[in-house]
Amino acid sequence: MSGDVTEAKPGFFARLKAGLAKSSAGLAESLTALFTKKKLDAETVGDLEEALIKADLGASQAKAIANAVAKGRYEEEISDHELRAVLAQEIAKVLKPIEKSFTIDKAHTPFVVLVAGVNGGGKTTTIGKMAKKLRGQGLKVVLAAGDTFRAAAIEQLQVWGTRTGSTVVSRPAGADAAGLAFDALERARGEKADVLLIDTAGRLQNKAGLMAELEKIARVLKKLDASAPHAVLLVLDATTGQNALSQVEAFRAAVPLTGLVMTKLDGTAKGGILVALAAKFSLPVHFIGVGEGEDDLQVFNAESFAKALTGAA
């Protein structure tokens, strides 16, 4: 395996902390109100659980984390600072198993990545930002404008192609998406590209016809390469909160998801949803989006995320 998409830029944590400010502020407000007593008794543990549910960690995870925080500290005094540190540790434990760099396996050339998600989740922008990262590593990238339902999505991907120096394969709006994916793979092979990133139409998880089309794209790709797609990423909008769980369920039933990208964490107080997703599905989270900038698609780091979410640092 090679071609890890990693990040080591200065200000990484500062950008993450700023991006998670809304989620952190909501949780911090609850924690500050909670620990005026400074003691972990049954009532405060229950209140802590409630605060974590409000932060979208999900009921079962909120209970497990609140109990873990209380373990060995019951009826003891605890400062706000100590609580945040312990809370960050417990959340990081849940998130650590899903912390996995997005990796290009060069045994597959081109490495085919299918990107799915609902309308407005940020798929096309995520693909553009991923292309920028991959091009930065010197990899040759082809982009497939498979969201043929929206002319704007095709144009947006063409802009990213120009910006990143990537080839873009597109057809007029309304064209067959599976046929376009097939053409794009042929083109990527012809150009000896390292990676093919395929955009798809935003589909609601309850639209059976659109889900069937996603399955068809995956099926058609196999006609050229039986092992394709090599990665299937689901882009989730953090502002949807608990609805992200049902989206993963539905998309996983249509195509074999290999990883998640969580966008728009800067625009929501629901950042805790990542904890609920980690506990329920154990799918790797490769990237998180914490802003509009090209460098605001960050490699997911469990410890940094947990600290930023709880305001522990």
Rosetta blueprint (number, residue, H / E / L):
1 M L
2 S E
3 G E
4 D E
5 V L
6 T L
7 E L
8 A L
9 K L
10 P L
11 G L
12 F H
13 F H
14 A H
15 R H
16 L H
17 K H
18 A H
19 G H
20 L L
21 A H
22 K H
23 S H
24 S H
25 A H
26 G H
27 L H
28 A H
29 E H
30 S H
31 L H
32 T H
33 A H
34 L H
35 F L
36 T L
37 K L
38 K L
39 K E
40 L L
41 D L
42 A H
43 E H
44 T H
45 V H
46 G H
47 D H
48 L H
49 E H
50 E H
51 A H
52 L H
53 I H
54 K H
55 A L
56 D L
57 L L
58 G L
59 A H
60 S H
61 Q H
62 A H
63 K H
64 A H
65 I H
66 A H
67 N H
68 A H
69 V H
70 A H
71 K L
72 G L
73 R L
74 Y L
75 E L
76 E L
77 E E
78 I L
79 S L
80 D H
81 H H
82 E H
83 L H
84 R H
85 A H
86 V H
87 L H
88 A H
89 Q H
90 E H
91 I H
92 A H
93 K H
94 V H
95 L H
96 K H
97 P H
98 I H
99 E E
100 K L
101 S L
102 F L
103 T E
104 I E
105 D L
106 K L
107 A L
108 H L
109 T L
110 P L
111 F E
112 V E
113 V E
114 L E
115 V E
116 A E
117 G L
118 V L
119 N L
120 G L
121 G L
122 G L
123 K H
124 T H
125 T H
126 T H
127 I H
128 G H
129 K H
130 M H
131 A H
132 K H
133 K H
134 L H
135 R H
136 G H
137 Q L
138 G L
139 L L
140 K L
141 V E
142 V E
143 L E
144 A E
145 A L
146 G L
147 D L
148 T L
149 F L
150 R L
151 A H
152 A H
153 A H
154 I H
155 E H
156 Q H
157 L H
158 Q H
159 V H
160 W H
161 G H
162 T H
163 R H
164 T H
165 G L
166 S L
167 T E
168 V E
169 V E
170 S L
171 R L
172 P L
173 A L
174 G L
175 A L
176 D L
177 A H
178 A H
179 G H
180 L H
181 A H
182 F H
183 D H
184 A H
185 L H
186 E H
187 R H
188 A H
189 R H
190 G H
191 E L
192 K L
193 A L
194 D L
195 V E
196 L E
197 L E
198 I E
199 D L
200 T L
201 A L
202 G L
203 R L
204 L L
205 Q L
206 N L
207 K L
208 A H
209 G H
210 L H
211 M H
212 A H
213 E H
214 L H
215 E H
216 K H
217 I H
218 A H
219 R H
220 V H
221 L H
222 K H
223 K H
224 L H
225 D L
226 A L
227 S L
228 A L
229 P L
230 H L
231 A E
232 V E
233 L E
234 L E
235 V E
236 L E
237 D E
238 A H
239 T H
240 T H
241 G L
242 Q L
243 N H
244 A H
245 L H
246 S H
247 Q H
248 V H
249 E H
250 A H
251 F H
252 R H
253 A H
254 A H
255 V L
256 P L
257 L L
258 T L
259 G E
260 L E
261 V E
262 M E
263 T E
264 K L
265 L H
266 D H
267 G H
268 T L
269 A L
270 K L
271 G L
272 G L
273 I H
274 L H
275 V H
276 A H
277 L H
278 A H
279 A H
280 K H
281 F H
282 S L
283 L L
284 P L
285 V E
286 H E
287 F E
288 I E
289 G E
290 V L
291 G L
292 E L
293 G L
294 E H
295 D H
296 D H
297 L E
298 Q E
299 V E
300 F L
301 N L
302 A H
303 E H
304 S H
305 F H
306 A H
307 K H
308 A H
309 L H
310 T H
311 G L
312 A L
313 A L
